[in-house]
C-alpha cells in the first residue's frame, strides 16, 4: 500500500461519525446494512449520513450494492487488513513475527472468503 492511499484512508476515518459508521459496519460483517438502518443505529440524519457514506465509499473503505430502492453498505474488510498490514510491516524492527500473528487468517477469517470472492 502506498503512503498516500493510507493517508487518505486515515483522513476519512478522522471524523467521529465516519469512524462510528465504519466500526458498526465492521461489526455487521458480510451482512452489511442499508443507509436507513445505519442512520437509525447511530442517530445520524439522512443528509448528514449520506455525506459520510459517500466519503467512506470514495476511499474504498465501504462497498455499496444497490438493492431495489436501497443501497447496502459493507465494510471493505480486505482493505482494513491491508491497512493493518501496512501499519505493522515494520513491527518489531522489521520482524513482525515477534509481535504476533497479524495475518488475515489469524485476525479475520471472514476476510479470506471476501478476498476469494474478489478473484
C-alpha positions in Angstrom: 0.0 0.0 0.0 1.2 3.5 -0.8 1.6 6.1 1.9 -0.8 8.4 0.0 -3.5 5.8 0.0 -3.1 5.1 3.7 -3.2 8.8 4.4 -6.5 9.2 2.5 -8.0 6.3 4.4 -6.9 7.6 7.8 -8.2 11.1 6.9 -11.6 9.7 6.0 -11.7 7.9 9.4 -10.8 11.1 11.3 -14.5 12.1 11.6 -16.2 10.7 14.7 -19.3 9.9 12.6 -17.4 8.1 9.9 -15.4 6.2 12.4 -18.7 5.1 14.1 -20.2 4.1 10.8 -17.1 2.1 9.8 -16.9 0.3 13.2 -20.6 -0.5 13.0 -20.3 -2.0 9.5 -17.2 -4.0 10.5 -19.3 -5.4 13.3 -22.1 -6.4 10.8 -19.6 -8.1 8.6 -20.8 -9.5 5.2 -24.4 -8.8 6.1 -23.8 -5.0 6.0 -26.6 -2.5 6.5 -28.8 -0.2 4.4 -28.4 3.5 5.0 -31.6 3.9 7.0 -30.5 1.2 9.4 -27.1 2.9 9.8 -28.8 6.3 10.4 -31.2 4.8 13.0 -28.4 2.9 14.8 -26.2 5.9 15.1 -28.9 8.6 15.3 -27.5 10.5 12.3 -29.8 12.5 10.0 -30.1 11.1 6.4 -28.5 14.1 4.7 -25.5 14.1 7.1 -25.2 10.3 6.8 -25.2 10.4 3.0 -22.2 12.7 3.0 -20.2 10.5 5.3 -21.2 7.3 3.5 -20.1 8.8 0.2 -16.7 9.8 1.7 -16.1 6.3 3.1 -17.1 4.6 -0.2 -14.9 7.0 -2.2 -11.8 5.9 -0.2 -12.8 2.3 -0.7 -13.5 1.6 3.0 -17.1 0.7 2.1 -18.6 -1.2 -0.7 -22.1 -0.3 -1.9 -24.6 -2.6 -3.5 -27.9 -1.5 -4.9 -30.9 -3.5 -3.6 -34.0 -2.1 -5.3 -34.6 1.4 -3.8 -31.9 0.9 -1.1 -28.2 0.8 -1.0 -26.5 -1.8 1.2 -23.2 -0.8 2.7 -20.5 -3.1 3.9 -17.1 -2.6 5.4 -14.3 -3.5 2.9 -12.6 -5.9 5.3 -9.8 -6.9 2.9 -8.8 -3.2 2.7 -8.9 -3.0 6.5 -6.5 -5.9 6.6 -4.2 -4.1 4.1 -4.2 -1.1 6.4 -3.3 -3.3 9.4 -0.5 -4.9 7.3 0.8 -1.5 6.2 0.9 -0.4 9.9 2.6 -3.5 11.1 5.0 -4.3 8.3 7.9 -2.8 10.2 6.8 -4.1 13.5 9.5 -5.0 16.0 12.3 -3.8 13.8 11.1 -5.5 10.6 10.4 -8.8 12.4 6.6 -8.8 12.7 6.6 -12.4 13.8 7.8 -11.2 17.2 4.8 -9.0 17.7 2.2 -11.7 17.0 0.2 -13.1 14.1 -1.2 -10.2 12.1 -2.1 -12.4 9.1 -5.5 -12.2 7.5 -6.4 -15.8 8.6 -5.5 -15.0 12.2 -7.2 -11.7 12.5 -10.2 -12.0 10.2 -11.1 -15.5 8.9 -14.2 -13.9 7.3 -11.8 -11.8 5.1 -10.4 -14.9 3.4 -13.8 -15.6 1.9 -14.2 -12.0 0.8 -10.8 -12.0 -0.8 -11.5 -15.2 -2.7 -14.8 -13.7 -3.9 -12.9 -10.8 -5.5 -10.8 -13.1 -7.7 
